[in-house]
Amino acid sequence: MPPGLLESREARQRGHGLFLENCAICHGAMGDGRGPRRVGIDPPPANLTVPPWSDSASAARIYSAIHDGVHGSAMPSWRTLTDRQIWDLVAYIHSLGKS
């Protein structure tokens, strides 16, 4: 993880834009798992506002879920995103539990 990532306002802002473009459709604009595409997804999209997703120790887990997808779920791999973009998403997702 890049040093200072979770505290970086700039990374969170970049991640917010990426989240709205790519993730909100399933995870909801607030990251609460209540996006418009959630209906019929089993298991449902994760609520990213609560642990373990909001826990700083989970940064590597969030990165892996985005980069590799989540086996046994509808969460695809997002290998079209750069490492920097994924880390920006990690910073934003981590911040959701702090609101």
N, C-alpha and C positions, 0 to 999 in steps of 0.2 A: 504494500500500500504506500502511495506517495506520502512523504512526511507532511503533516499538517492538513491532510486532506479533509478530515471530518470537521475541522474548524474553519475551513476555507469558504467564505461567503461566495466567492466567484465560482468555485466548483459546485456549490449547492445551486446557484442560479443557472449554470449551464445544465446541470442535472435535472433541474425542474423543467426546463424546456424540452429536454429529451424524454422525460417522464410523460409529459402531456402528449407528446407526439407518438410515443411507442407503447406506453404502459397503462395509461389511464383508461383505455378502452376496456380492460379487464379488471385492473386494480382500483379503478375509480380515481377521479381528480384529486381526492384527498388521501389516496393510498389505503383506504379502508376496506378494499376488496369488493366494493359495490359498483363496479363499472357496468356500463350497459351490456357488455358481452358476457357477463358472469352467468347469466341464466343458462342452465343446462351443463355448466362445467362442473365435473366431478373428478377430483375434489375441487371445491371452489377456489378462486384466486385468493392468495394470502392477504390478510389484513396486515399491511406493512407498518402500521402505527404502533404496534405492540411488540414486546419481546417475542421471539429472539431477534426480529428484524431491526428493532430500534436500539439494540445493544451494540456498543462499539466493538465488542469482541466478535460480533457477527459480520464484520466487514468482508472478510475473506469468503464467508458463506454467501453473502449477497453477490459478490463478484462472481463466484462460481455458478450461482443460480442463473445469473444473466448470461454469462459467457457460454455455459454448457447446457442450460435448460435444466428442468427438474424431471427426472425419470418418474414415470407413473402419474404425471400430471399434464395439463395442457400448456404448461410453461415451456416455450421453445427456446432453443439457443439463439442468442443475438450476436452471432459472430460477424455480422455485418458492421457492428459498432467497433470502434477502435478501443484499445485499452484505456486511453484517456477518457473517452466517452463513458465507458463502463464505470470507471472510478468516479466520474462526476455523478453518475446515477447512484452509486453507493453513497456518496456524500449526501445527496438529496434524500434518499430513502432513510438513511440514518437520522436525518433531521426531522422526519415526520413524527417520530415519537417524542420530540422535544417541544412540540407546539402546545 
